[in-house]
Amino acid sequence: FIFRQQTHWALSLWRQFLLAEDRFARFVPFEDLFGDSHVSGIIDLDWNLYIDSMEERFGPQNVLALPYELLKSDPDNFFQTINVFLGFDGDFLIPDARTRENITRADMLYKGSVLDSYALMSKFPKLRRNVHKTLKNMPVIFKKNLVIEYPLTKNEDYLHIFQNRFRHSNTVLMDRIGYDLRSYGY
């Protein structure tokens, strides 16, 4: 089970929703999706719950949990740990980590059409998506006055509160897996 610091995971998923689902944010606000799990949150990011479920199903000896940040900071150790867990002997297969698939973080703004604001567009997501694709492919039409920019990051105070929600469970997780998650911002 590969897990990630909750705030980074949530923001990454949020950006993906915005970019892939074309205006998802207008209909499901970040705070609703990742809100207080006891009140309105749809997604619970307490990784211990997922590990508990897997261990119950497959047995603790058959579950390995690693932080995603270990893959970024020490890929050799990350893959070696997985290979040992899987019982591979001899030379470990470690993929080349020098090539990055997502090279830029320039998509910090979603550029949507002013048409996104019309109620009609919210009722017909396929129509909205097609209009948006058409406008993106016709730069002459997609002028500055037809564009609305939405930031893909959220209120920093809320993100701090969001991160603090998992402090205790992350301490339990850190003791459970034996990695210092504080060094990764947990």
PyRosetta script that sets phi, psi and omega in degrees:
from pyrosetta import init, pose_from_sequence

init()
pose = pose_from_sequence("FIFRQQTHWALSLWRQFLLAEDRFARFVPFEDLFGDSHVSGIIDLDWNLYIDSMEERFGPQNVLALPYELLKSDPDNFFQTINVFLGFDGDFLIPDARTRENITRADMLYKGSVLDSYALMSKFPKLRRNVHKTLKNMPVIFKKNLVIEYPLTKNEDYLHIFQNRFRHSNTVLMDRIGYDLRSYGY")
pose.set_psi(1, 116.3)
pose.set_omega(1, 179.3)
pose.set_phi(2, -99.8)
pose.set_psi(2, 121.8)
pose.set_omega(2, -178.8)
pose.set_phi(3, -120.0)
pose.set_psi(3, 167.4)
pose.set_omega(3, -175.1)
pose.set_phi(4, -138.9)
pose.set_psi(4, 153.7)
pose.set_omega(4, 177.5)
pose.set_phi(5, -52.0)
pose.set_psi(5, 130.2)
pose.set_omega(5, -167.4)
pose.set_phi(6, -57.5)
pose.set_psi(6, -43.0)
pose.set_omega(6, -178.7)
pose.set_phi(7, -64.6)
pose.set_psi(7, -43.4)
pose.set_omega(7, 179.0)
pose.set_phi(8, -65.2)
pose.set_psi(8, -40.3)
pose.set_omega(8, 179.3)
pose.set_phi(9, -62.8)
pose.set_psi(9, -46.5)
pose.set_omega(9, -177.9)
pose.set_phi(10, -64.1)
pose.set_psi(10, -44.4)
pose.set_omega(10, 179.5)
pose.set_phi(11, -64.9)
pose.set_psi(11, -37.9)
pose.set_omega(11, 178.3)
pose.set_phi(12, -64.2)
pose.set_psi(12, -45.6)
pose.set_omega(12, 178.4)
pose.set_phi(13, -64.4)
pose.set_psi(13, -40.8)
pose.set_omega(13, 179.4)
pose.set_phi(14, -60.2)
pose.set_psi(14, -46.1)
pose.set_omega(14, 178.0)
pose.set_phi(15, -61.2)
pose.set_psi(15, -40.5)
pose.set_omega(15, 179.7)
pose.set_phi(16, -63.0)
pose.set_psi(16, -43.0)
pose.set_omega(16, 177.1)
pose.set_phi(17, -59.6)
pose.set_psi(17, -45.7)
pose.set_omega(17, -178.7)
pose.set_phi(18, -62.2)
pose.set_psi(18, -45.0)
pose.set_omega(18, -174.8)
pose.set_phi(19, -78.5)
pose.set_psi(19, -38.6)
pose.set_omega(19, -176.0)
pose.set_phi(20, -86.0)
pose.set_psi(20, -34.6)
pose.set_omega(20, -174.3)
pose.set_phi(21, -96.4)
pose.set_psi(21, -0.3)
pose.set_omega(21, 174.1)
pose.set_phi(22, 53.6)
pose.set_psi(22, 82.1)
pose.set_omega(22, 174.9)
pose.set_phi(23, 82.5)
pose.set_psi(23, 24.6)
pose.set_omega(23, 174.6)
pose.set_phi(24, -52.2)
pose.set_psi(24, -37.0)
pose.set_omega(24, -174.9)
pose.set_phi(25, -60.9)
pose.set_psi(25, -29.7)
pose.set_omega(25, -179.9)
pose.set_phi(26, -65.7)
pose.set_psi(26, -25.1)
pose.set_omega(26, -171.8)
pose.set_phi(27, -107.9)
pose.set_psi(27, -24.3)
pose.set_omega(27, 175.6)
pose.set_phi(28, -133.2)
pose.set_psi(28, 96.6)
pose.set_omega(28, -179.2)
pose.set_phi(29, -62.2)
pose.set_psi(29, 149.3)
pose.set_omega(29, 179.2)
pose.set_phi(30, -51.2)
pose.set_psi(30, -44.9)
pose.set_omega(30, -176.6)
pose.set_phi(31, -64.8)
pose.set_psi(31, -29.8)
pose.set_omega(31, 176.3)
pose.set_phi(32, -74.6)
pose.set_psi(32, -42.5)
pose.set_omega(32, -178.0)
pose.set_phi(33, -66.7)
pose.set_psi(33, -41.4)
pose.set_omega(33, -177.0)
pose.set_phi(34, -116.6)
pose.set_psi(34, 26.4)
pose.set_omega(34, -178.6)
pose.set_phi(35, -67.5)
pose.set_psi(35, -173.3)
pose.set_omega(35, 178.9)
pose.set_phi(36, -57.4)
pose.set_psi(36, 117.5)
pose.set_omega(36, -174.4)
pose.set_phi(37, -61.3)
pose.set_psi(37, -19.6)
pose.set_omega(37, 178.9)
pose.set_phi(38, -86.3)
pose.set_psi(38, -12.0)
pose.set_omega(38, -177.0)
pose.set_phi(39, -114.1)
pose.set_psi(39, -67.8)
pose.set_omega(39, -171.2)
pose.set_phi(40, -131.5)
pose.set_psi(40, -4.0)
pose.set_omega(40, -174.7)
pose.set_phi(41, -66.1)
pose.set_psi(41, 136.5)
pose.set_omega(41, 178.6)
pose.set_phi(42, -86.5)
pose.set_psi(42, -34.8)
pose.set_omega(42, -174.9)
pose.set_phi(43, -114.6)
pose.set_psi(43, 124.5)
pose.set_omega(43, 176.4)
pose.set_phi(44, -99.4)
pose.set_psi(44, 127.0)
pose.set_omega(44, -176.4)
pose.set_phi(45, -107.9)
pose.set_psi(45, 27.5)
pose.set_omega(45, 172.5)
pose.set_phi(46, -81.1)
pose.set_psi(46, 101.1)
pose.set_omega(46, -173.1)
pose.set_phi(47, -63.4)
pose.set_psi(47, -25.0)
pose.set_omega(47, 177.8)
pose.set_phi(48, -59.7)
pose.set_psi(48, -35.8)
pose.set_omega(48, 179.4)
pose.set_phi(49, -63.1)
pose.set_psi(49, -40.2)
pose.set_omega(49, 179.2)
pose.set_phi(50, -68.4)
pose.set_psi(50, -43.0)
pose.set_omega(50, 179.7)
pose.set_phi(51, -65.3)
pose.set_psi(51, -42.3)
pose.set_omega(51, 176.7)
pose.set_phi(52, -55.8)
pose.set_psi(52, -46.1)
pose.set_omega(52, -178.9)
pose.set_phi(53, -62.2)
pose.set_psi(53, -44.2)
pose.set_omega(53, 179.7)
pose.set_phi(54, -66.8)
pose.set_psi(54, -41.8)
pose.set_omega(54, 179.8)
pose.set_phi(55, -66.1)
pose.set_psi(55, -36.0)
pose.set_omega(55, 177.2)
pose.set_phi(56, -64.9)
pose.set_psi(56, -38.8)
pose.set_omega(56, -177.3)
pose.set_phi(57, -78.1)
pose.set_psi(57, -43.0)
pose.set_omega(57, -172.1)
pose.set_phi(58, -112.0)
pose.set_psi(58, -10.1)
pose.set_omega(58, -176.5)
pose.set_phi(59, 93.1)
pose.set_psi(59, 140.1)
pose.set_omega(59, -176.7)
pose.set_phi(60, -57.8)
pose.set_psi(60, -33.6)
pose.set_omega(60, -179.0)
pose.set_phi(61, -69.7)
pose.set_psi(61, -14.5)
pose.set_omega(61, -178.3)
pose.set_phi(62, -106.0)
pose.set_psi(62, 15.9)
pose.set_omega(62, -179.2)
pose.set_phi(63, -126.4)
pose.set_psi(63, 128.4)
pose.set_omega(63, 174.4)
pose.set_phi(64, -119.5)
pose.set_psi(64, 128.4)
pose.set_omega(64, 177.9)
pose.set_phi(65, -118.5)
pose.set_psi(65, 126.4)
pose.set_omega(65, -179.3)
pose.set_phi(66, -133.7)
pose.set_psi(66, 144.4)
pose.set_omega(66, 175.9)
pose.set_phi(67, -76.4)
pose.set_psi(67, 138.1)
pose.set_omega(67, 176.9)
pose.set_phi(68, -57.4)
pose.set_psi(68, -34.6)
pose.set_omega(68, -178.2)
pose.set_phi(69, -62.5)
pose.set_psi(69, -27.5)
pose.set_omega(69, 175.9)
pose.set_phi(70, -65.7)
pose.set_psi(70, -36.8)
pose.set_omega(70, 176.4)
pose.set_phi(71, -60.0)
pose.set_psi(71, -39.9)
pose.set_omega(71, -179.3)
pose.set_phi(72, -75.3)
pose.set_psi(72, -41.0)
pose.set_omega(72, -174.0)
pose.set_phi(73, -83.8)
pose.set_psi(73, -32.4)
pose.set_omega(73, -176.3)
pose.set_phi(74, -148.2)
pose.set_psi(74, 72.0)
pose.set_omega(74, -176.0)
pose.set_phi(75, -58.6)
pose.set_psi(75, -34.9)
pose.set_omega(75, 179.2)
pose.set_phi(76, -61.0)
pose.set_psi(76, -47.0)
pose.set_omega(76, 178.7)
pose.set_phi(77, -63.8)
pose.set_psi(77, -41.7)
pose.set_omega(77, -179.9)
pose.set_phi(78, -57.1)
pose.set_psi(78, -53.6)
pose.set_omega(78, -177.2)
pose.set_phi(79, -72.5)
pose.set_psi(79, -32.1)
pose.set_omega(79, 176.3)
pose.set_phi(80, -63.8)
pose.set_psi(80, -42.1)
pose.set_omega(80, 178.0)
pose.set_phi(81, -61.2)
pose.set_psi(81, -41.8)
pose.set_omega(81, 178.1)
pose.set_phi(82, -65.8)
pose.set_psi(82, -44.0)
pose.set_omega(82, 180.0)
pose.set_phi(83, -61.6)
pose.set_psi(83, -43.1)
pose.set_omega(83, 178.2)
pose.set_phi(84, -62.9)
pose.set_psi(84, -44.8)
pose.set_omega(84, 179.0)
pose.set_phi(85, -58.6)
pose.set_psi(85, -39.2)
pose.set_omega(85, -179.7)
pose.set_phi(86, -79.8)
pose.set_psi(86, -6.9)
pose.set_omega(86, 175.8)
pose.set_phi(87, 84.9)
pose.set_psi(87, 20.1)
pose.set_omega(87, 176.5)
pose.set_phi(88, -73.6)
pose.set_psi(88, 135.0)
pose.set_omega(88, 176.2)
pose.set_phi(89, -106.1)
pose.set_psi(89, 159.9)
pose.set_omega(89, 175.1)
pose.set_phi(90, 82.3)
pose.set_psi(90, -146.1)
pose.set_omega(90, -177.9)
pose.set_phi(91, -68.3)
pose.set_psi(91, 131.8)
pose.set_omega(91, 179.5)
pose.set_phi(92, -85.4)
pose.set_psi(92, 139.2)
pose.set_omega(92, 174.6)
pose.set_phi(93, -84.9)
pose.set_psi(93, 116.6)
pose.set_omega(93, 178.9)
pose.set_phi(94, -123.8)
pose.set_psi(94, 113.9)
pose.set_omega(94, -178.9)
pose.set_phi(95, -62.3)
pose.set_psi(95, 155.4)
pose.set_omega(95, 176.8)
pose.set_phi(96, -71.8)
pose.set_psi(96, 117.0)
pose.set_omega(96, -176.8)
pose.set_phi(97, -99.9)
pose.set_psi(97, 8.1)
pose.set_omega(97, -177.4)
pose.set_phi(98, -76.7)
pose.set_psi(98, -26.2)
pose.set_omega(98, -178.7)
pose.set_phi(99, -90.0)
pose.set_psi(99, 128.6)
pose.set_omega(99, 178.9)
pose.set_phi(100, -105.8)
pose.set_psi(100, 137.5)
pose.set_omega(100, 178.9)
pose.set_phi(101, -81.9)
pose.set_psi(101, -44.0)
pose.set_omega(101, -178.7)
pose.set_phi(102, -103.8)
pose.set_psi(102, 88.4)
pose.set_omega(102, -170.2)
pose.set_phi(103, -75.5)
pose.set_psi(103, -31.9)
pose.set_omega(103, -173.7)
pose.set_phi(104, -115.7)
pose.set_psi(104, 153.6)
pose.set_omega(104, 172.2)
pose.set_phi(105, -113.3)
pose.set_psi(105, 28.2)
pose.set_omega(105, -175.1)
pose.set_phi(106, -73.3)
pose.set_psi(106, -10.7)
pose.set_omega(106, -177.3)
pose.set_phi(107, -85.8)
pose.set_psi(107, 44.5)
pose.set_omega(107, -179.1)
pose.set_phi(108, -77.4)
pose.set_psi(108, -10.2)
pose.set_omega(108, 175.4)
pose.set_phi(109, -122.3)
pose.set_psi(109, 137.8)
pose.set_omega(109, 171.0)
pose.set_phi(110, -94.8)
pose.set_psi(110, 125.3)
pose.set_omega(110, 178.1)
pose.set_phi(111, -101.1)
pose.set_psi(111, 110.1)
pose.set_omega(111, -179.1)
pose.set_phi(112, -112.9)
pose.set_psi(112, 165.4)
pose.set_omega(112, 179.0)
pose.set_phi(113, -81.7)
pose.set_psi(113, 150.9)
pose.set_omega(113, 174.3)
pose.set_phi(114, -61.5)
pose.set_psi(114, -20.9)
pose.set_omega(114, 178.1)
pose.set_phi(115, -65.4)
pose.set_psi(115, -20.3)
pose.set_omega(115, 178.4)
pose.set_phi(116, -59.8)
pose.set_psi(116, -23.1)
pose.set_omega(116, -176.1)
pose.set_phi(117, -78.9)
pose.set_psi(117, -17.6)
pose.set_omega(117, -177.8)
pose.set_phi(118, -75.2)
pose.set_psi(118, 137.5)
pose.set_omega(118, -178.9)
pose.set_phi(119, -58.3)
pose.set_psi(119, -35.1)
pose.set_omega(119, 179.7)
pose.set_phi(120, -56.7)
pose.set_psi(120, -40.3)
pose.set_omega(120, -178.4)
pose.set_phi(121, -65.5)
pose.set_psi(121, -32.9)
pose.set_omega(121, -179.8)
pose.set_phi(122, -70.5)
pose.set_psi(122, -24.1)
pose.set_omega(122, -179.2)
pose.set_phi(123, -85.7)
pose.set_psi(123, -15.9)
pose.set_omega(123, -178.2)
pose.set_phi(124, -130.0)
pose.set_psi(124, 78.4)
pose.set_omega(124, -175.3)
pose.set_phi(125, -60.3)
pose.set_psi(125, -34.2)
pose.set_omega(125, 178.9)
pose.set_phi(126, -67.1)
pose.set_psi(126, -40.1)
pose.set_omega(126, 176.7)
pose.set_phi(127, -63.0)
pose.set_psi(127, -44.8)
pose.set_omega(127, 179.3)
pose.set_phi(128, -59.2)
pose.set_psi(128, -45.3)
pose.set_omega(128, -179.4)
pose.set_phi(129, -63.3)
pose.set_psi(129, -42.7)
pose.set_omega(129, -179.5)
pose.set_phi(130, -67.3)
pose.set_psi(130, -41.7)
pose.set_omega(130, 177.3)
pose.set_phi(131, -61.9)
pose.set_psi(131, -43.2)
pose.set_omega(131, -178.7)
pose.set_phi(132, -63.4)
pose.set_psi(132, -44.1)
pose.set_omega(132, 178.4)
pose.set_phi(133, -62.1)
pose.set_psi(133, -41.8)
pose.set_omega(133, 179.5)
pose.set_phi(134, -61.6)
pose.set_psi(134, -46.2)
pose.set_omega(134, -179.8)
pose.set_phi(135, -64.4)
pose.set_psi(135, -38.4)
pose.set_omega(135, 178.7)
pose.set_phi(136, -64.7)
pose.set_psi(136, -32.9)
pose.set_omega(136, -178.4)
pose.set_phi(137, -84.6)
pose.set_psi(137, -3.0)
pose.set_omega(137, 179.8)
pose.set_phi(138, -125.2)
pose.set_psi(138, 77.9)
pose.set_omega(138, -174.2)
pose.set_phi(139, -56.3)
pose.set_psi(139, -27.3)
pose.set_omega(139, 179.4)
pose.set_phi(140, -63.7)
pose.set_psi(140, -39.4)
pose.set_omega(140, 179.7)
pose.set_phi(141, -79.3)
pose.set_psi(141, -36.4)
pose.set_omega(141, -174.5)
pose.set_phi(142, -82.1)
pose.set_psi(142, 63.9)
pose.set_omega(142, -177.7)
pose.set_phi(143, -83.1)
pose.set_psi(143, 169.9)
pose.set_omega(143, -178.6)
pose.set_phi(144, -53.9)
pose.set_psi(144, -37.9)
pose.set_omega(144, -177.9)
pose.set_phi(145, -75.7)
pose.set_psi(145, -6.5)
pose.set_omega(145, 176.6)
pose.set_phi(146, -103.0)
pose.set_psi(146, 6.2)
pose.set_omega(146, -173.1)
pose.set_phi(147, -112.5)
pose.set_psi(147, 137.3)
pose.set_omega(147, 170.8)
pose.set_phi(148, -115.5)
pose.set_psi(148, 131.6)
pose.set_omega(148, 179.3)
pose.set_phi(149, -106.8)
pose.set_psi(149, 129.4)
pose.set_omega(149, 177.7)
pose.set_phi(150, -116.8)
pose.set_psi(150, 128.0)
pose.set_omega(150, 177.3)
pose.set_phi(151, -66.3)
pose.set_psi(151, 141.8)
pose.set_omega(151, 178.3)
pose.set_phi(152, -92.2)
pose.set_psi(152, 5.0)
pose.set_omega(152, 173.3)
pose.set_phi(153, -110.5)
pose.set_psi(153, 158.6)
pose.set_omega(153, -175.7)
pose.set_phi(154, -110.7)
pose.set_psi(154, 177.0)
pose.set_omega(154, 178.7)
pose.set_phi(155, -52.2)
pose.set_psi(155, 123.2)
pose.set_omega(155, -177.0)
pose.set_phi(156, -61.3)
pose.set_psi(156, -35.8)
pose.set_omega(156, 178.2)
pose.set_phi(157, -62.5)
pose.set_psi(157, -42.8)
pose.set_omega(157, 179.1)
pose.set_phi(158, -64.9)
pose.set_psi(158, -41.0)
pose.set_omega(158, 179.5)
pose.set_phi(159, -62.9)
pose.set_psi(159, -36.3)
pose.set_omega(159, 177.3)
pose.set_phi(160, -65.7)
pose.set_psi(160, -44.5)
pose.set_omega(160, 176.6)
pose.set_phi(161, -61.2)
pose.set_psi(161, -44.0)
pose.set_omega(161, 179.6)
pose.set_phi(162, -58.8)
pose.set_psi(162, -45.8)
pose.set_omega(162, -179.8)
pose.set_phi(163, -65.9)
pose.set_psi(163, -40.3)
pose.set_omega(163, 180.0)
pose.set_phi(164, -65.1)
pose.set_psi(164, -25.1)
pose.set_omega(164, 179.7)
pose.set_phi(165, -58.7)
pose.set_psi(165, -29.2)
pose.set_omega(165, -174.4)
pose.set_phi(166, -103.9)
pose.set_psi(166, 7.9)
pose.set_omega(166, -177.6)
pose.set_phi(167, -54.7)
pose.set_psi(167, -51.7)
pose.set_omega(167, -177.2)
pose.set_phi(168, -65.6)
pose.set_psi(168, -47.3)
pose.set_omega(168, -178.2)
pose.set_phi(169, -65.5)
pose.set_psi(169, -31.3)
pose.set_omega(169, 177.4)
pose.set_phi(170, -70.9)
pose.set_psi(170, -31.3)
pose.set_omega(170, 175.0)
pose.set_phi(171, -65.9)
pose.set_psi(171, -42.7)
pose.set_omega(171, 176.3)
pose.set_phi(172, -62.6)
pose.set_psi(172, -43.3)
pose.set_omega(172, 179.3)
pose.set_phi(173, -62.3)
pose.set_psi(173, -41.4)
pose.set_omega(173, 179.8)
pose.set_phi(174, -60.9)
pose.set_psi(174, -45.9)
pose.set_omega(174, 177.8)
pose.set_phi(175, -65.1)
pose.set_psi(175, -35.3)
pose.set_omega(175, -176.7)
pose.set_phi(176, -67.6)
pose.set_psi(176, -42.1)
pose.set_omega(176, -173.9)
pose.set_phi(177, -100.6)
pose.set_psi(177, -14.5)
pose.set_omega(177, 176.2)
pose.set_phi(178, 82.2)
pose.set_psi(178, 17.9)
pose.set_omega(178, 175.6)
pose.set_phi(179, -114.0)
pose.set_psi(179, 142.8)
pose.set_omega(179, 178.2)
pose.set_phi(180, -79.0)
pose.set_psi(180, 94.0)
pose.set_omega(180, -177.5)
pose.set_phi(181, -73.4)
pose.set_psi(181, -19.4)
pose.set_omega(181, 178.6)
pose.set_phi(182, -61.4)
pose.set_psi(182, -34.0)
pose.set_omega(182, -179.6)
pose.set_phi(183, -67.2)
pose.set_psi(183, -16.1)
pose.set_omega(183, 178.5)
pose.set_phi(184, -101.3)
pose.set_psi(184, 4.7)
pose.set_omega(184, 177.3)
pose.set_phi(185, 90.9)
pose.set_psi(185, 14.7)
pose.set_omega(185, 178.8)
pose.set_phi(186, -75.3)
pose.dump_pdb("model.pdb")
